[in-house]
Amino acid sequence: MDLEKLIPLHFSRKREELDEESRQLFETFIARLDGGEIRAAERRNEQWQVNHWVKQGILLGFRLGEIADFSIDKTFQFRDKHTYPLKNLTTLSNSVRLVPGGSSVRRGAYLGNNVTLMPPMYINTGAYVDDDTMVDSHALVGSCAQIGKRVHLSAGSQIGGVLEPVGALPVIIEDDVLVGGNCGIYEGAIVESRAVIGAGTILTGSTPIYDLASGRILRKAANAPLVVPRNAVVVPGTRPARGAFAMEHHIHIACPVIVKYRDDSTAATTALEELLR
């Protein structure tokens, strides 16, 4: 079944025009998305690119879905589209650990080998979480976000998701990245491999990063996302606000700051510890 060709055709239909063929197509699509055979974004020709048709397939599922009762009992009541129940973990044979305590992984999210999920956390549909990654307590992996191998998403970290517009790049966290506690990474930002994002850092598409180590300012461009370079160590900082009023009252604006770059032998936690000494 040529999903890349068929999904856009059915996506273009109105809701009342969707039929049994559309439902069968979606079931084939969501099974492959759930199993990691297809992804909302992937690296091609040294660049991350969106698979528009995959996002269309996810949205098609919402259009096909009817509100269903997923309640455990009368006390714990849940209602959602019947096309997006929780992921069936009983079919996995890849040593995923989902520790008890109120976590949820939605159908259509891929979990790699030896992924560890600490409660309570949430992974939305279309997300891709690769091998040996830890998603810690109160962390969110948004829809279509792409998380690499051996990533640590610390407690309270928020990885933004995006379904629409279908051409929008989701947040990308590459291999061996440490995301500290209470960080927020949004609006299609890319964190390249082995970077360290210090606790409390906020990265968005509209926020420039001040690279003290290289003497440059990194920004999102018209056709390029905000990128945290490989091995960068990023911490929360501030910069003076402009204008006489801001100067009079000593107003500063929060901004992310690259304070150093790791070498290949420096562990992520060591890089942060050296900064604090």
matplotlib code that plots the C-alpha trace (Angstrom):
import matplotlib.pyplot as plt

x = [0.0, 1.5, 0.7, 2.7, 0.4, -2.9, -2.9, -3.0, -5.9, -8.0, -6.9, -8.2, -11.7, -14.4, -15.3, -18.6, -16.7, -14.5, -15.4, -14.4, -11.4, -10.3, -10.6, -8.6, -5.9, -5.6, -5.3, -2.4, -0.9, -1.2, 0.3, 3.4, 3.7, 3.3, 6.0, 8.5, 8.5, 7.4, 8.2, 6.8, 10.3, 13.6, 17.1, 17.8, 20.8, 22.2, 19.0, 15.9, 12.8, 9.1, 7.1, 4.0, 1.9, 2.6, 1.2, -1.8, -2.3, -2.4, -4.9, -6.9, -7.2, -8.7, -11.2, -12.2, -12.4, -15.6, -15.7, -15.4, -15.4, -12.0, -13.0, -11.4, -14.5, -16.9, -14.2, -11.5, -13.4, -11.7, -13.1, -11.2, -11.3, -11.6, -8.8, -6.3, -6.4, -3.3, -0.4, -0.7, 2.5, 1.7, 2.8, 6.3, 9.3, 11.9, 12.3, 10.4, 9.9, 6.7, 6.9, 3.4, 2.2, -0.1, 1.8, 0.4, 1.7, -0.7, -1.2, 1.0, 4.0, 7.1, 9.2, 12.6, 14.6, 15.2, 13.2, 12.5, 9.4, 9.1, 5.7, 3.9, 4.8, 3.1, 4.1, 1.7, 0.9, 3.4, 6.3, 9.4, 11.5, 14.6, 16.7, 17.9, 16.2, 14.8, 11.7, 11.6, 8.7, 6.4, 8.0, 6.1, 7.0, 4.6, 3.0, 5.5, 8.6, 11.6, 13.9, 17.2, 19.1, 20.4, 18.6, 17.7, 14.7, 14.8, 11.9, 9.5, 11.0, 8.6, 9.3, 6.7, 4.7, 3.2, 0.6, -0.5, 0.5, 1.7, 4.8, 6.0, 9.1, 8.6, 11.2, 14.2, 16.4, 19.3, 21.4, 23.1, 21.5, 20.9, 17.8, 17.8, 14.9, 12.1, 13.4, 11.1, 12.0, 9.4, 8.6, 10.7, 14.0, 16.7, 19.1, 22.1, 23.9, 25.7, 24.4, 23.6, 20.6, 20.9, 18.0, 15.4, 16.5, 13.7, 14.3, 11.8, 11.9, 11.8, 14.4, 18.0, 20.8, 23.9, 27.0, 29.7, 32.1, 32.1, 31.0, 27.9, 24.1, 22.1, 18.6, 15.9, 16.0, 13.1, 13.8, 15.8, 15.0, 16.8, 19.7, 21.6, 25.1, 26.6, 28.3, 27.0, 26.4, 23.4, 22.2, 19.6, 20.9, 19.7, 20.4, 19.6, 16.3, 16.4, 15.1, 15.5, 12.7, 14.4, 17.8, 16.3, 14.7, 17.5, 15.2, 16.7, 15.2, 15.7, 17.8, 19.6, 23.4, 26.0, 28.8, 31.1, 31.4, 32.0, 34.9, 34.3, 35.6, 33.5, 30.3, 27.2, 26.9, 30.6, 30.3, 27.6, 29.6, 32.7, 30.5, 29.3, 32.8]
y = [0.0, 3.3, 5.3, 8.4, 8.6, 7.5, 9.5, 13.0, 11.8, 10.8, 13.7, 16.1, 14.6, 16.2, 14.3, 13.0, 11.7, 9.4, 5.7, 2.2, 2.5, 5.6, 3.7, 0.7, 3.0, 4.8, 1.5, 0.5, 3.9, 4.1, 0.6, 1.6, 4.9, 3.2, 0.7, 3.4, 2.3, 5.8, 9.1, 12.6, 14.0, 12.4, 13.4, 13.4, 14.8, 16.1, 18.1, 17.4, 17.4, 17.1, 14.2, 16.2, 13.1, 11.6, 14.6, 14.4, 10.8, 11.7, 14.4, 12.0, 9.8, 12.7, 13.3, 9.6, 9.3, 9.3, 10.2, 7.0, 6.1, 5.0, 5.2, 2.8, 3.1, 5.7, 7.5, 7.6, 8.7, 9.4, 10.3, 10.7, 9.9, 6.2, 6.2, 7.4, 5.1, 4.6, 2.7, -1.1, -1.9, -5.6, -6.0, -4.6, -6.9, -4.2, -3.8, -0.6, 0.3, 2.3, 2.7, 2.8, 6.3, 8.0, 8.2, 7.9, 7.1, 7.7, 5.3, 6.4, 7.2, 5.0, 3.8, 2.3, -0.4, 0.1, 3.4, 4.3, 6.3, 7.7, 8.8, 11.0, 11.8, 12.0, 11.1, 12.3, 10.6, 10.9, 11.3, 9.2, 8.2, 6.3, 3.6, 4.0, 7.3, 8.4, 10.5, 11.6, 12.7, 15.5, 15.6, 16.0, 14.8, 16.6, 15.3, 14.5, 15.5, 13.5, 12.3, 10.5, 7.7, 8.0, 11.3, 12.3, 14.4, 15.5, 16.1, 18.8, 19.3, 20.2, 19.2, 21.0, 19.3, 20.5, 18.9, 22.0, 23.4, 20.1, 21.7, 22.9, 21.1, 19.5, 19.9, 17.6, 16.3, 14.4, 11.6, 11.9, 15.2, 16.1, 18.3, 19.6, 19.9, 22.4, 23.2, 24.2, 23.5, 24.7, 25.9, 23.4, 24.1, 21.5, 20.4, 18.7, 15.7, 15.8, 19.2, 20.0, 22.2, 23.4, 23.4, 26.1, 27.0, 28.0, 27.7, 28.9, 29.8, 33.5, 33.5, 34.2, 32.2, 34.1, 32.1, 33.4, 30.7, 31.7, 35.4, 35.0, 35.2, 32.2, 32.9, 31.2, 32.2, 32.4, 28.9, 27.4, 26.5, 27.6, 25.2, 24.4, 23.3, 19.9, 19.8, 23.2, 23.8, 26.1, 27.8, 30.4, 34.0, 37.6, 40.6, 44.2, 45.5, 48.4, 51.9, 54.6, 53.2, 49.7, 51.3, 53.4, 50.4, 47.9, 45.6, 42.5, 39.9, 36.2, 34.5, 31.2, 31.4, 29.0, 29.2, 26.5, 23.4, 19.9, 17.9, 14.3, 13.0, 15.3, 13.8, 16.0, 16.2, 17.0, 19.9, 21.4, 20.8, 22.5, 25.5, 25.8, 25.6]
z = [0.0, -1.1, 2.0, 0.9, -2.2, -0.7, 2.6, 0.9, -1.3, 1.6, 3.7, 1.0, 1.4, 3.6, 6.8, 5.3, 2.3, 4.3, 3.9, 4.9, 2.5, 4.5, 7.8, 6.5, 5.2, 8.5, 10.4, 8.2, 8.6, 12.4, 12.8, 10.9, 12.7, 16.1, 15.1, 14.0, 10.3, 9.3, 11.0, 11.1, 10.4, 9.4, 8.5, 4.8, 3.0, 6.3, 7.1, 9.1, 6.9, 7.6, 6.1, 5.3, 4.5, 7.9, 9.6, 7.2, 8.2, 11.9, 11.3, 9.1, 12.2, 14.2, 11.4, 11.3, 15.1, 17.2, 20.8, 22.9, 26.6, 27.8, 31.5, 34.0, 36.2, 37.4, 39.4, 36.6, 33.5, 30.2, 26.8, 23.5, 19.8, 19.4, 16.8, 19.5, 22.5, 24.7, 23.0, 23.5, 25.4, 25.7, 22.1, 22.7, 23.1, 23.4, 27.2, 27.5, 31.2, 32.1, 35.8, 37.6, 38.6, 36.1, 32.8, 29.3, 25.9, 23.1, 20.1, 17.2, 19.4, 18.8, 21.7, 21.0, 22.9, 26.6, 26.9, 30.5, 31.4, 34.9, 36.3, 35.6, 32.0, 28.7, 25.1, 22.3, 19.0, 16.2, 18.6, 18.1, 21.2, 20.2, 22.1, 25.7, 26.3, 29.7, 29.9, 33.5, 35.8, 34.7, 31.2, 28.0, 24.5, 22.2, 19.0, 16.3, 18.4, 17.5, 20.3, 19.6, 21.3, 24.9, 25.5, 29.1, 29.4, 33.0, 35.3, 34.2, 30.8, 28.0, 24.4, 22.2, 19.6, 16.3, 13.9, 12.0, 9.7, 8.3, 6.9, 10.3, 11.6, 15.0, 17.8, 17.2, 20.0, 18.5, 20.1, 23.5, 24.6, 28.2, 28.7, 32.3, 34.6, 33.8, 30.4, 27.5, 23.9, 21.4, 17.8, 15.8, 17.5, 16.8, 19.5, 17.9, 19.3, 22.6, 23.6, 27.2, 28.0, 31.6, 33.9, 33.4, 29.8, 27.4, 23.6, 21.1, 17.4, 18.2, 21.0, 19.9, 21.5, 22.6, 22.0, 24.4, 23.4, 19.7, 19.9, 17.7, 17.9, 16.7, 15.3, 13.4, 9.8, 7.3, 5.9, 8.7, 12.3, 15.4, 16.0, 19.1, 17.8, 18.6, 22.0, 23.1, 26.8, 27.1, 30.3, 31.2, 31.0, 30.6, 28.4, 29.0, 27.6, 25.2, 25.9, 28.5, 30.8, 30.8, 31.5, 34.3, 36.0, 35.1, 33.2, 31.7, 29.3, 29.7, 27.0, 26.5, 26.5, 25.2, 27.8, 26.4, 24.2, 25.4, 24.0, 23.1, 26.4, 28.7, 30.1, 30.1, 33.8, 34.1, 31.7, 33.9, 37.1, 35.6, 34.8, 38.4, 40.0]

ax = plt.figure().add_subplot(projection="3d")
ax.plot(x, y, z, "-o")
ax.set_aspect("equal")
plt.show()
